[in-house]
């Protein structure tokens, strides 16, 4: 997981997340998808269309997915397994 040192980059990202994604009354997954897509399109425009660029973007998405599973989903599933019983007996 890319941990960003405190500074203007981290502050900008944290503010965007807090203002838009955390202060809205409902989860807007379409907006999140749009945001991520526009970010990737901007990166492709900036660095050019190439296998390296696409490979880097896919790698970032995959690592973010795996980190979400490792840090949040797996502990959640373990908790629910204890609460409701294990299907894998």
PDB file of N, CA, C and O in Angstrom:
ATOM      1  N   UNK A   1       0.845  -1.182   0.000  1.00  0.00           N
ATOM      2  CA  UNK A   1       0.000   0.000   0.000  1.00  0.00           C
ATOM      3  C   UNK A   1       0.884   1.237   0.000  1.00  0.00           C
ATOM      4  O   UNK A   1       1.834   1.318   0.778  1.00  0.00           O
ATOM      5  N   UNK A   2       0.585   2.191  -0.855  1.00  0.00           N
ATOM      6  CA  UNK A   2       1.415   3.391  -0.922  1.00  0.00           C
ATOM      7  C   UNK A   2       1.049   4.378   0.187  1.00  0.00           C
ATOM      8  O   UNK A   2       0.050   5.091   0.093  1.00  0.00           O
ATOM      9  N   UNK A   3       1.845   4.407   1.202  1.00  0.00           N
ATOM     10  CA  UNK A   3       1.598   5.347   2.285  1.00  0.00           C
ATOM     11  C   UNK A   3       2.245   6.668   1.913  1.00  0.00           C
ATOM     12  O   UNK A   3       3.442   6.718   1.629  1.00  0.00           O
ATOM     13  N   UNK A   4       1.469   7.727   1.911  1.00  0.00           N
ATOM     14  CA  UNK A   4       1.941   9.034   1.499  1.00  0.00           C
ATOM     15  C   UNK A   4       2.329   9.821   2.739  1.00  0.00           C
ATOM     16  O   UNK A   4       1.567   9.906   3.702  1.00  0.00           O
ATOM     17  N   UNK A   5       3.525  10.394   2.702  1.00  0.00           N
ATOM     18  CA  UNK A   5       3.969  11.231   3.825  1.00  0.00           C
ATOM     19  C   UNK A   5       3.069  12.458   3.915  1.00  0.00           C
ATOM     20  O   UNK A   5       2.501  12.907   2.919  1.00  0.00           O
ATOM     21  N   UNK A   6       2.954  12.980   5.105  1.00  0.00           N
ATOM     22  CA  UNK A   6       2.149  14.187   5.286  1.00  0.00           C
ATOM     23  C   UNK A   6       2.704  15.292   4.405  1.00  0.00           C
ATOM     24  O   UNK A   6       3.916  15.500   4.344  1.00  0.00           O
ATOM     25  N   UNK A   7       1.837  15.978   3.742  1.00  0.00           N
ATOM     26  CA  UNK A   7       2.243  17.057   2.855  1.00  0.00           C
ATOM     27  C   UNK A   7       1.070  17.485   2.009  1.00  0.00           C
ATOM     28  O   UNK A   7      -0.062  17.064   2.246  1.00  0.00           O
ATOM     29  N   UNK A   8       1.337  18.328   1.016  1.00  0.00           N
ATOM     30  CA  UNK A   8       0.233  18.877   0.228  1.00  0.00           C
ATOM     31  C   UNK A   8      -0.482  17.811  -0.602  1.00  0.00           C
ATOM     32  O   UNK A   8      -1.695  17.904  -0.787  1.00  0.00           O
ATOM     33  N   UNK A   9       0.236  16.797  -1.110  1.00  0.00           N
ATOM     34  CA  UNK A   9      -0.419  15.750  -1.896  1.00  0.00           C
ATOM     35  C   UNK A   9      -1.415  14.977  -1.038  1.00  0.00           C
ATOM     36  O   UNK A   9      -2.555  14.758  -1.447  1.00  0.00           O
ATOM     37  N   UNK A  10      -0.987  14.569   0.136  1.00  0.00           N
ATOM     38  CA  UNK A  10      -1.864  13.826   1.036  1.00  0.00           C
ATOM     39  C   UNK A  10      -3.036  14.695   1.472  1.00  0.00           C
ATOM     40  O   UNK A  10      -4.172  14.221   1.518  1.00  0.00           O
ATOM     41  N   UNK A  11      -2.780  15.943   1.788  1.00  0.00           N
ATOM     42  CA  UNK A  11      -3.840  16.853   2.229  1.00  0.00           C
ATOM     43  C   UNK A  11      -4.885  17.044   1.131  1.00  0.00           C
ATOM     44  O   UNK A  11      -6.083  17.073   1.413  1.00  0.00           O
ATOM     45  N   UNK A  12      -4.439  17.172  -0.113  1.00  0.00           N
ATOM     46  CA  UNK A  12      -5.366  17.362  -1.231  1.00  0.00           C
ATOM     47  C   UNK A  12      -6.253  16.132  -1.420  1.00  0.00           C
ATOM     48  O   UNK A  12      -7.468  16.258  -1.573  1.00  0.00           O
ATOM     49  N   UNK A  13      -5.652  14.953  -1.409  1.00  0.00           N
ATOM     50  CA  UNK A  13      -6.412  13.708  -1.581  1.00  0.00           C
ATOM     51  C   UNK A  13      -7.371  13.511  -0.406  1.00  0.00           C
ATOM     52  O   UNK A  13      -8.537  13.171  -0.604  1.00  0.00           O
ATOM     53  N   UNK A  14      -6.882  13.723   0.811  1.00  0.00           N
ATOM     54  CA  UNK A  14      -7.740  13.566   1.987  1.00  0.00           C
ATOM     55  C   UNK A  14      -8.918  14.533   1.957  1.00  0.00           C
ATOM     56  O   UNK A  14     -10.030  14.170   2.343  1.00  0.00           O
ATOM     57  N   UNK A  15      -8.684  15.752   1.505  1.00  0.00           N
ATOM     58  CA  UNK A  15      -9.771  16.738   1.430  1.00  0.00           C
ATOM     59  C   UNK A  15     -10.803  16.324   0.397  1.00  0.00           C
ATOM     60  O   UNK A  15     -12.003  16.421   0.650  1.00  0.00           O
ATOM     61  N   UNK A  16     -10.356  15.867  -0.758  1.00  0.00           N
ATOM     62  CA  UNK A  16     -11.280  15.416  -1.803  1.00  0.00           C
ATOM     63  C   UNK A  16     -12.147  14.270  -1.296  1.00  0.00           C
ATOM     64  O   UNK A  16     -13.364  14.277  -1.481  1.00  0.00           O
ATOM     65  N   UNK A  17     -11.528  13.299  -0.665  1.00  0.00           N
ATOM     66  CA  UNK A  17     -12.264  12.153  -0.141  1.00  0.00           C
ATOM     67  C   UNK A  17     -13.263  12.610   0.916  1.00  0.00           C
ATOM     68  O   UNK A  17     -14.425  12.205   0.886  1.00  0.00           O
ATOM     69  N   UNK A  18     -12.825  13.438   1.837  1.00  0.00           N
ATOM     70  CA  UNK A  18     -13.697  13.892   2.924  1.00  0.00           C
ATOM     71  C   UNK A  18     -14.864  14.714   2.393  1.00  0.00           C
ATOM     72  O   UNK A  18     -16.011  14.475   2.769  1.00  0.00           O
ATOM     73  N   UNK A  19     -14.587  15.658   1.542  1.00  0.00           N
ATOM     74  CA  UNK A  19     -15.633  16.563   1.071  1.00  0.00           C
ATOM     75  C   UNK A  19     -16.622  15.856   0.157  1.00  0.00           C
ATOM     76  O   UNK A  19     -17.834  15.990   0.328  1.00  0.00           O
ATOM     77  N   UNK A  20     -16.123  15.118  -0.796  1.00  0.00           N
ATOM     78  CA  UNK A  20     -17.065  14.547  -1.757  1.00  0.00           C
ATOM     79  C   UNK A  20     -17.588  13.180  -1.343  1.00  0.00           C
ATOM     80  O   UNK A  20     -18.798  12.952  -1.327  1.00  0.00           O
ATOM     81  N   UNK A  21     -16.701  12.291  -1.019  1.00  0.00           N
ATOM     82  CA  UNK A  21     -17.131  10.915  -0.822  1.00  0.00           C
ATOM     83  C   UNK A  21     -17.639  10.619   0.579  1.00  0.00           C
ATOM     84  O   UNK A  21     -18.426   9.688   0.749  1.00  0.00           O
ATOM     85  N   UNK A  22     -17.223  11.369   1.587  1.00  0.00           N
ATOM     86  CA  UNK A  22     -17.645  11.050   2.947  1.00  0.00           C
ATOM     87  C   UNK A  22     -18.781  11.920   3.449  1.00  0.00           C
ATOM     88  O   UNK A  22     -19.462  11.541   4.402  1.00  0.00           O
ATOM     89  N   UNK A  23     -19.008  13.069   2.843  1.00  0.00           N
ATOM     90  CA  UNK A  23     -20.059  13.958   3.324  1.00  0.00           C
ATOM     91  C   UNK A  23     -21.359  13.833   2.542  1.00  0.00           C
ATOM     92  O   UNK A  23     -22.314  14.558   2.824  1.00  0.00           O
ATOM     93  N   UNK A  24     -21.416  12.944   1.581  1.00  0.00           N
ATOM     94  CA  UNK A  24     -22.657  12.740   0.840  1.00  0.00           C
ATOM     95  C   UNK A  24     -23.535  11.763   1.610  1.00  0.00           C
ATOM     96  O   UNK A  24     -23.018  10.868   2.278  1.00  0.00           O
ATOM     97  N   UNK A  25     -24.859  11.919   1.528  1.00  0.00           N
ATOM     98  CA  UNK A  25     -25.746  11.069   2.319  1.00  0.00           C
ATOM     99  C   UNK A  25     -25.864   9.630   1.831  1.00  0.00           C
ATOM    100  O   UNK A  25     -26.284   8.756   2.590  1.00  0.00           O
ATOM    101  N   UNK A  26     -25.501   9.370   0.583  1.00  0.00           N
ATOM    102  CA  UNK A  26     -25.581   8.005   0.043  1.00  0.00           C
ATOM    103  C   UNK A  26     -24.261   7.675  -0.646  1.00  0.00           C
ATOM    104  O   UNK A  26     -23.518   8.562  -1.066  1.00  0.00           O
ATOM    105  N   UNK A  27     -23.993   6.388  -0.749  1.00  0.00           N
ATOM    106  CA  UNK A  27     -22.783   5.951  -1.450  1.00  0.00           C
ATOM    107  C   UNK A  27     -23.031   6.088  -2.953  1.00  0.00           C
ATOM    108  O   UNK A  27     -23.989   5.528  -3.484  1.00  0.00           O
ATOM    109  N   UNK A  28     -22.182   6.817  -3.612  1.00  0.00           N
ATOM    110  CA  UNK A  28     -22.320   7.034  -5.051  1.00  0.00           C
ATOM    111  C   UNK A  28     -21.206   6.299  -5.773  1.00  0.00           C
ATOM    112  O   UNK A  28     -20.200   6.894  -6.161  1.00  0.00           O
ATOM    113  N   UNK A  29     -21.398   4.989  -5.950  1.00  0.00           N
ATOM    114  CA  UNK A  29     -20.359   4.175  -6.573  1.00  0.00           C
ATOM    115  C   UNK A  29     -20.125   4.571  -8.022  1.00  0.00           C
ATOM    116  O   UNK A  29     -19.008   4.452  -8.524  1.00  0.00           O
ATOM    117  N   UNK A  30     -21.168   5.039  -8.700  1.00  0.00           N
ATOM    118  CA  UNK A  30     -20.985   5.500 -10.071  1.00  0.00           C
ATOM    119  C   UNK A  30     -20.047   6.685 -10.137  1.00  0.00           C
ATOM    120  O   UNK A  30     -19.229   6.785 -11.052  1.00  0.00           O
ATOM    121  N   UNK A  31     -20.159   7.587  -9.168  1.00  0.00           N
ATOM    122  CA  UNK A  31     -19.277   8.751  -9.118  1.00  0.00           C
ATOM    123  C   UNK A  31     -17.849   8.316  -8.806  1.00  0.00           C
ATOM    124  O   UNK A  31     -16.896   8.841  -9.383  1.00  0.00           O
ATOM    125  N   UNK A  32     -17.700   7.359  -7.898  1.00  0.00           N
ATOM    126  CA  UNK A  32     -16.369   6.844  -7.587  1.00  0.00           C
ATOM    127  C   UNK A  32     -15.742   6.200  -8.823  1.00  0.00           C
ATOM    128  O   UNK A  32     -14.568   6.421  -9.119  1.00  0.00           O
ATOM    129  N   UNK A  33     -16.535   5.400  -9.542  1.00  0.00           N
ATOM    130  CA  UNK A  33     -16.049   4.764 -10.769  1.00  0.00           C
ATOM    131  C   UNK A  33     -15.640   5.828 -11.785  1.00  0.00           C
ATOM    132  O   UNK A  33     -14.592   5.712 -12.421  1.00  0.00           O
ATOM    133  N   UNK A  34     -16.460   6.857 -11.936  1.00  0.00           N
ATOM    134  CA  UNK A  34     -16.163   7.955 -12.862  1.00  0.00           C
ATOM    135  C   UNK A  34     -14.859   8.645 -12.470  1.00  0.00           C
ATOM    136  O   UNK A  34     -14.012   8.915 -13.321  1.00  0.00           O
ATOM    137  N   UNK A  35     -14.702   8.927 -11.182  1.00  0.00           N
ATOM    138  CA  UNK A  35     -13.501   9.593 -10.686  1.00  0.00           C
ATOM    139  C   UNK A  35     -12.246   8.774 -11.001  1.00  0.00           C
ATOM    140  O   UNK A  35     -11.261   9.311 -11.509  1.00  0.00           O
ATOM    141  N   UNK A  36     -12.286   7.487 -10.699  1.00  0.00           N
ATOM    142  CA  UNK A  36     -11.129   6.615 -10.949  1.00  0.00           C
ATOM    143  C   UNK A  36     -10.856   6.541 -12.454  1.00  0.00           C
ATOM    144  O   UNK A  36      -9.703   6.594 -12.883  1.00  0.00           O
ATOM    145  N   UNK A  37     -11.915   6.418 -13.249  1.00  0.00           N
ATOM    146  CA  UNK A  37     -11.756   6.340 -14.703  1.00  0.00           C
ATOM    147  C   UNK A  37     -11.141   7.617 -15.258  1.00  0.00           C
ATOM    148  O   UNK A  37     -10.213   7.557 -16.065  1.00  0.00           O
ATOM    149  N   UNK A  38     -11.650   8.778 -14.834  1.00  0.00           N
ATOM    150  CA  UNK A  38     -11.102  10.045 -15.316  1.00  0.00           C
ATOM    151  C   UNK A  38      -9.639  10.211 -14.893  1.00  0.00           C
ATOM    152  O   UNK A  38      -8.828  10.746 -15.650  1.00  0.00           O
ATOM    153  N   UNK A  39      -9.308   9.754 -13.690  1.00  0.00           N
ATOM    154  CA  UNK A  39      -7.929   9.803 -13.229  1.00  0.00           C
ATOM    155  C   UNK A  39      -7.032   8.961 -14.137  1.00  0.00           C
ATOM    156  O   UNK A  39      -5.958   9.405 -14.544  1.00  0.00           O
ATOM    157  N   UNK A  40      -7.478   7.751 -14.448  1.00  0.00           N
ATOM    158  CA  UNK A  40      -6.685   6.878 -15.321  1.00  0.00           C
ATOM    159  C   UNK A  40      -6.557   7.464 -16.720  1.00  0.00           C
ATOM    160  O   UNK A  40      -5.480   7.410 -17.313  1.00  0.00           O
ATOM    161  N   UNK A  41      -7.638   8.022 -17.257  1.00  0.00           N
ATOM    162  CA  UNK A  41      -7.578   8.644 -18.585  1.00  0.00           C
ATOM    163  C   UNK A  41      -6.577   9.797 -18.580  1.00  0.00           C
ATOM    164  O   UNK A  41      -5.817   9.967 -19.533  1.00  0.00           O
ATOM    165  N   UNK A  42      -6.578  10.588 -17.508  1.00  0.00           N
ATOM    166  CA  UNK A  42      -5.616  11.685 -17.396  1.00  0.00           C
ATOM    167  C   UNK A  42      -4.182  11.187 -17.373  1.00  0.00           C
ATOM    168  O   UNK A  42      -3.300  11.792 -17.983  1.00  0.00           O
ATOM    169  N   UNK A  43      -3.949  10.093 -16.678  1.00  0.00           N
ATOM    170  CA  UNK A  43      -2.606   9.515 -16.625  1.00  0.00           C
ATOM    171  C   UNK A  43      -2.191   9.003 -18.001  1.00  0.00           C
ATOM    172  O   UNK A  43      -1.047   9.191 -18.415  1.00  0.00           O
ATOM    173  N   UNK A  44      -3.114   8.361 -18.709  1.00  0.00           N
ATOM    174  CA  UNK A  44      -2.818   7.872 -20.067  1.00  0.00           C
ATOM    175  C   UNK A  44      -2.489   9.047 -20.988  1.00  0.00           C
ATOM    176  O   UNK A  44      -1.547   8.975 -21.778  1.00  0.00           O
ATOM    177  N   UNK A  45      -3.265  10.128 -20.886  1.00  0.00           N
ATOM    178  CA  UNK A  45      -2.979  11.313 -21.713  1.00  0.00           C
ATOM    179  C   UNK A  45      -1.620  11.913 -21.372  1.00  0.00           C
ATOM    180  O   UNK A  45      -0.894  12.358 -22.261  1.00  0.00           O
ATOM    181  N   UNK A  46      -1.278  11.926 -20.091  1.00  0.00           N
ATOM    182  CA  UNK A  46      -0.022  12.538 -19.641  1.00  0.00           C
ATOM    183  C   UNK A  46       1.197  11.709 -20.032  1.00  0.00           C
ATOM    184  O   UNK A  46       2.209  12.257 -20.470  1.00  0.00           O
ATOM    185  N   UNK A  47       1.102  10.391 -19.874  1.00  0.00           N
ATOM    186  CA  UNK A  47       2.265   9.526 -20.095  1.00  0.00           C
ATOM    187  C   UNK A  47       2.221   8.766 -21.411  1.00  0.00           C
ATOM    188  O   UNK A  47       3.198   8.115 -21.781  1.00  0.00           O
ATOM    189  N   UNK A  48       1.113   8.840 -22.117  1.00  0.00           N
ATOM    190  CA  UNK A  48       1.006   8.207 -23.423  1.00  0.00           C
ATOM    191  C   UNK A  48       0.452   6.801 -23.356  1.00  0.00           C
ATOM    192  O   UNK A  48       0.565   6.094 -22.354  1.00  0.00           O
ATOM    193  N   UNK A  49      -0.144   6.435 -24.458  1.00  0.00           N
ATOM    194  CA  UNK A  49      -0.701   5.096 -24.581  1.00  0.00           C
ATOM    195  C   UNK A  49       0.430   4.119 -24.866  1.00  0.00           C
ATOM    196  O   UNK A  49       1.087   4.193 -25.904  1.00  0.00           O
ATOM    197  N   UNK A  50       0.644   3.210 -23.937  1.00  0.00           N
ATOM    198  CA  UNK A  50       1.673   2.195 -24.129  1.00  0.00           C
ATOM    199  C   UNK A  50       1.351   1.015 -23.218  1.00  0.00           C
ATOM    200  O   UNK A  50       0.554   1.124 -22.286  1.00  0.00           O
ATOM    201  N   UNK A  51       1.979  -0.094 -23.507  1.00  0.00           N
ATOM    202  CA  UNK A  51       1.796  -1.248 -22.630  1.00  0.00           C
ATOM    203  C   UNK A  51       2.236  -0.915 -21.210  1.00  0.00           C
ATOM    204  O   UNK A  51       1.576  -1.305 -20.247  1.00  0.00           O
ATOM    205  N   UNK A  52       3.339  -0.204 -21.077  1.00  0.00           N
ATOM    206  CA  UNK A  52       3.843   0.148 -19.748  1.00  0.00           C
ATOM    207  C   UNK A  52       2.832   0.966 -18.955  1.00  0.00           C
ATOM    208  O   UNK A  52       2.616   0.716 -17.769  1.00  0.00           O
ATOM    209  N   UNK A  53       2.217   1.939 -19.609  1.00  0.00           N
ATOM    210  CA  UNK A  53       1.228   2.774 -18.918  1.00  0.00           C
ATOM    211  C   UNK A  53       0.029   1.939 -18.491  1.00  0.00           C
ATOM    212  O   UNK A  53      -0.400   2.002 -17.339  1.00  0.00           O
ATOM    213  N   UNK A  54      -0.506   1.160 -19.418  1.00  0.00           N
ATOM    214  CA  UNK A  54      -1.665   0.317 -19.075  1.00  0.00           C
ATOM    215  C   UNK A  54      -1.302  -0.708 -18.006  1.00  0.00           C
ATOM    216  O   UNK A  54      -2.080  -0.948 -17.082  1.00  0.00           O
ATOM    217  N   UNK A  55      -0.132  -1.308 -18.129  1.00  0.00           N
ATOM    218  CA  UNK A  55       0.305  -2.293 -17.148  1.00  0.00           C
ATOM    219  C   UNK A  55       0.443  -1.655 -15.762  1.00  0.00           C
ATOM    220  O   UNK A  55       0.059  -2.257 -14.760  1.00  0.00           O
ATOM    221  N   UNK A  56       0.982  -0.455 -15.708  1.00  0.00           N
ATOM    222  CA  UNK A  56       1.129   0.242 -14.429  1.00  0.00           C
ATOM    223  C   UNK A  56      -0.242   0.533 -13.816  1.00  0.00           C
ATOM    224  O   UNK A  56      -0.436   0.331 -12.617  1.00  0.00           O
ATOM    225  N   UNK A  57      -1.181   1.000 -14.616  1.00  0.00           N
ATOM    226  CA  UNK A  57      -2.522   1.301 -14.099  1.00  0.00           C
ATOM    227  C   UNK A  57      -3.225   0.049 -13.597  1.00  0.00           C
ATOM    228  O   UNK A  57      -3.826   0.060 -12.522  1.00  0.00           O
ATOM    229  N   UNK A  58      -3.153  -1.030 -14.370  1.00  0.00           N
ATOM    230  CA  UNK A  58      -3.773  -2.281 -13.941  1.00  0.00           C
ATOM    231  C   UNK A  58      -3.109  -2.768 -12.657  1.00  0.00           C
ATOM    232  O   UNK A  58      -3.787  -3.267 -11.759  1.00  0.00           O
ATOM    233  N   UNK A  59      -1.800  -2.628 -12.564  1.00  0.00           N
ATOM    234  CA  UNK A  59      -1.088  -3.029 -11.353  1.00  0.00           C
ATOM    235  C   UNK A  59      -1.528  -2.236 -10.136  1.00  0.00           C
ATOM    236  O   UNK A  59      -1.709  -2.805  -9.059  1.00  0.00           O
ATOM    237  N   UNK A  60      -1.704  -0.930 -10.292  1.00  0.00           N
ATOM    238  CA  UNK A  60      -2.168  -0.089  -9.188  1.00  0.00           C
ATOM    239  C   UNK A  60      -3.564  -0.514  -8.757  1.00  0.00           C
ATOM    240  O   UNK A  60      -3.833  -0.650  -7.564  1.00  0.00           O
ATOM    241  N   UNK A  61      -4.449  -0.723  -9.719  1.00  0.00           N
ATOM    242  CA  UNK A  61      -5.818  -1.144  -9.383  1.00  0.00           C
ATOM    243  C   UNK A  61      -5.819  -2.497  -8.677  1.00  0.00           C
ATOM    244  O   UNK A  61      -6.536  -2.692  -7.696  1.00  0.00           O
ATOM    245  N   UNK A  62      -5.019  -3.421  -9.178  1.00  0.00           N
ATOM    246  CA  UNK A  62      -4.956  -4.756  -8.570  1.00  0.00           C
ATOM    247  C   UNK A  62      -4.393  -4.692  -7.161  1.00  0.00           C
ATOM    248  O   UNK A  62      -4.915  -5.339  -6.254  1.00  0.00           O
ATOM    249  N   UNK A  63      -3.333  -3.917  -6.970  1.00  0.00           N
ATOM    250  CA  UNK A  63      -2.752  -3.795  -5.624  1.00  0.00           C
ATOM    251  C   UNK A  63      -3.731  -3.135  -4.659  1.00  0.00           C
ATOM    252  O   UNK A  63      -3.834  -3.549  -3.504  1.00  0.00           O
ATOM    253  N   UNK A  64      -4.449  -2.115  -5.118  1.00  0.00           N
ATOM    254  CA  UNK A  64      -5.449  -1.467  -4.271  1.00  0.00           C
ATOM    255  C   UNK A  64      -6.555  -2.461  -3.913  1.00  0.00           C
ATOM    256  O   UNK A  64      -7.025  -2.487  -2.775  1.00  0.00           O
ATOM    257  N   UNK A  65      -6.966  -3.273  -4.876  1.00  0.00           N
ATOM    258  CA  UNK A  65      -7.987  -4.293  -4.626  1.00  0.00           C
ATOM    259  C   UNK A  65      -7.503  -5.307  -3.597  1.00  0.00           C
ATOM    260  O   UNK A  65      -8.220  -5.641  -2.654  1.00  0.00           O
ATOM    261  N   UNK A  66      -6.284  -5.791  -3.790  1.00  0.00           N
ATOM    262  CA  UNK A  66      -5.748  -6.787  -2.870  1.00  0.00           C
ATOM    263  C   UNK A  66      -5.571  -6.222  -1.457  1.00  0.00           C
ATOM    264  O   UNK A  66      -5.782  -6.930  -0.472  1.00  0.00           O
ATOM    265  N   UNK A  67      -5.187  -4.962  -1.363  1.00  0.00           N
ATOM    266  CA  UNK A  67      -5.023  -4.337  -0.052  1.00  0.00           C
ATOM    267  C   UNK A  67      -6.374  -4.170   0.642  1.00  0.00           C
ATOM    268  O   UNK A  67      -6.478  -4.355   1.855  1.00  0.00           O
ATOM    269  N   UNK A  68      -7.398  -3.824  -0.120  1.00  0.00           N
ATOM    270  CA  UNK A  68      -8.751  -3.727   0.441  1.00  0.00           C
ATOM    271  C   UNK A  68      -9.206  -5.087   0.976  1.00  0.00           C
ATOM    272  O   UNK A  68      -9.775  -5.176   2.064  1.00  0.00           O
ATOM    273  N   UNK A  69      -8.952  -6.132   0.208  1.00  0.00           N
ATOM    274  CA  UNK A  69      -9.318  -7.479   0.656  1.00  0.00           C
ATOM    275  C   UNK A  69      -8.544  -7.848   1.920  1.00  0.00           C
ATOM    276  O   UNK A  69      -9.131  -8.331   2.888  1.00  0.00           O
ATOM    277  N   UNK A  70      -7.232  -7.622   1.913  1.00  0.00           N
ATOM    278  CA  UNK A  70      -6.385  -8.009   3.042  1.00  0.00           C
ATOM    279  C   UNK A  70      -6.704  -7.219   4.303  1.00  0.00           C
ATOM    280  O   UNK A  70      -6.797  -7.795   5.387  1.00  0.00           O
ATOM    281  N   UNK A  71      -6.873  -5.908   4.174  1.00  0.00           N
ATOM    282  CA  UNK A  71      -7.014  -5.061   5.352  1.00  0.00           C
ATOM    283  C   UNK A  71      -8.443  -4.946   5.863  1.00  0.00           C
ATOM    284  O   UNK A  71      -8.654  -4.778   7.064  1.00  0.00           O
ATOM    285  N   UNK A  72      -9.437  -5.036   4.964  1.00  0.00           N
ATOM    286  CA  UNK A  72     -10.817  -4.777   5.371  1.00  0.00           C
ATOM    287  C   UNK A  72     -11.766  -5.963   5.176  1.00  0.00           C
ATOM    288  O   UNK A  72     -12.506  -6.323   6.091  1.00  0.00           O
ATOM    289  N   UNK A  73     -11.744  -6.564   3.995  1.00  0.00           N
ATOM    290  CA  UNK A  73     -12.717  -7.614   3.705  1.00  0.00           C
ATOM    291  C   UNK A  73     -12.451  -8.885   4.491  1.00  0.00           C
ATOM    292  O   UNK A  73     -13.381  -9.462   5.054  1.00  0.00           O
ATOM    293  N   UNK A  74     -11.212  -9.334   4.543  1.00  0.00           N
ATOM    294  CA  UNK A  74     -10.905 -10.573   5.267  1.00  0.00           C
ATOM    295  C   UNK A  74     -11.261 -10.482   6.754  1.00  0.00           C
ATOM    296  O   UNK A  74     -11.887 -11.404   7.276  1.00  0.00           O
ATOM    297  N   UNK A  75     -10.883  -9.402   7.456  1.00  0.00           N
ATOM    298  CA  UNK A  75     -11.302  -9.304   8.865  1.00  0.00           C
ATOM    299  C   UNK A  75     -12.823  -9.242   9.022  1.00  0.00           C
ATOM    300  O   UNK A  75     -13.373  -9.801   9.971  1.00  0.00           O
ATOM    301  N   UNK A  76     -13.490  -8.574   8.106  1.00  0.00           N
ATOM    302  CA  UNK A  76     -14.954  -8.507   8.144  1.00  0.00           C
ATOM    303  C   UNK A  76     -15.554  -9.904   7.984  1.00  0.00           C
ATOM    304  O   UNK A  76     -16.455 -10.288   8.729  1.00  0.00           O
ATOM    305  N   UNK A  77     -15.049 -10.656   7.012  1.00  0.00           N
ATOM    306  CA  UNK A  77     -15.543 -12.015   6.787  1.00  0.00           C
ATOM    307  C   UNK A  77     -15.261 -12.918   7.988  1.00  0.00           C
ATOM    308  O   UNK A  77     -16.102 -13.742   8.346  1.00  0.00           O
ATOM    309  N   UNK A  78     -14.102 -12.779   8.608  1.00  0.00           N
ATOM    310  CA  UNK A  78     -13.783 -13.560   9.812  1.00  0.00           C
ATOM    311  C   UNK A  78     -14.770 -13.246  10.933  1.00  0.00           C
ATOM    312  O   UNK A  78     -15.240 -14.151  11.622  1.00  0.00           O
ATOM    313  N   UNK A  79     -15.078 -11.979  11.114  1.00  0.00           N
ATOM    314  CA  UNK A  79     -16.038 -11.552  12.142  1.00  0.00           C
ATOM    315  C   UNK A  79     -17.414 -12.152  11.871  1.00  0.00           C
ATOM    316  O   UNK A  79     -18.049 -12.682  12.783  1.00  0.00           O
ATOM    317  N   UNK A  80     -17.875 -12.074  10.640  1.00  0.00           N
ATOM    318  CA  UNK A  80     -19.197 -12.608  10.290  1.00  0.00           C
ATOM    319  C   UNK A  80     -19.236 -14.137  10.416  1.00  0.00           C
ATOM    320  O   UNK A  80     -20.263 -14.707  10.785  1.00  0.00           O
ATOM    321  N   UNK A  81     -18.131 -14.786  10.112  1.00  0.00           N
ATOM    322  CA  UNK A  81     -18.038 -16.233  10.245  1.00  0.00           C
ATOM    323  C   UNK A  81     -18.232 -16.637  11.707  1.00  0.00           C
ATOM    324  O   UNK A  81     -18.933 -17.605  12.002  1.00  0.00           O
ATOM    325  N   UNK A  82     -17.608 -15.888  12.615  1.00  0.00           N
ATOM    326  CA  UNK A  82     -17.755 -16.176  14.049  1.00  0.00           C
ATOM    327  C   UNK A  82     -19.184 -15.905  14.524  1.00  0.00           C
ATOM    328  O   UNK A  82     -19.731 -16.649  15.338  1.00  0.00           O
ATOM    329  N   UNK A  83     -19.772 -14.839  14.007  1.00  0.00           N
ATOM    330  CA  UNK A  83     -21.137 -14.471  14.403  1.00  0.00           C
ATOM    331  C   UNK A  83     -22.180 -15.462  13.881  1.00  0.00           C
ATOM    332  O   UNK A  83     -23.127 -15.805  14.589  1.00  0.00           O
ATOM    333  N   UNK A  84     -22.005 -15.912  12.661  1.00  0.00           N
ATOM    334  CA  UNK A  84     -23.055 -16.687  11.980  1.00  0.00           C
ATOM    335  C   UNK A  84     -22.728 -18.148  11.749  1.00  0.00           C
ATOM    336  O   UNK A  84     -23.580 -18.902  11.278  1.00  0.00           O
ATOM    337  N   UNK A  85     -21.524 -18.559  12.067  1.00  0.00           N
ATOM    338  CA  UNK A  85     -21.127 -19.943  11.827  1.00  0.00           C
ATOM    339  C   UNK A  85     -20.382 -20.075  10.518  1.00  0.00           C
ATOM    340  O   UNK A  85     -20.639 -19.351   9.556  1.00  0.00           O
ATOM    341  N   UNK A  86     -19.455 -21.013  10.503  1.00  0.00           N
ATOM    342  CA  UNK A  86     -18.591 -21.239   9.356  1.00  0.00           C
ATOM    343  C   UNK A  86     -19.230 -22.207   8.375  1.00  0.00           C
ATOM    344  O   UNK A  86     -19.668 -23.291   8.763  1.00  0.00           O
ATOM    345  N   UNK A  87     -19.283 -21.827   7.123  1.00  0.00           N
ATOM    346  CA  UNK A  87     -19.808 -22.707   6.095  1.00  0.00           C
ATOM    347  C   UNK A  87     -18.809 -23.832   5.770  1.00  0.00           C
ATOM    348  O   UNK A  87     -19.202 -24.901   5.303  1.00  0.00           O
ATOM    349  N   UNK A  88     -17.506 -23.578   6.022  1.00  0.00           N
ATOM    350  CA  UNK A  88     -16.472 -24.576   5.786  1.00  0.00           C
ATOM    351  C   UNK A  88     -16.228 -25.325   7.092  1.00  0.00           C
ATOM    352  O   UNK A  88     -15.329 -24.970   7.855  1.00  0.00           O
ATOM    353  N   UNK A  89     -17.007 -26.336   7.344  1.00  0.00           N
ATOM    354  CA  UNK A  89     -16.890 -27.071   8.607  1.00  0.00           C
ATOM    355  C   UNK A  89     -15.830 -28.142   8.538  1.00  0.00           C
ATOM    356  O   UNK A  89     -15.605 -28.852   9.518  1.00  0.00           O
TER     357      UNK A  89
END
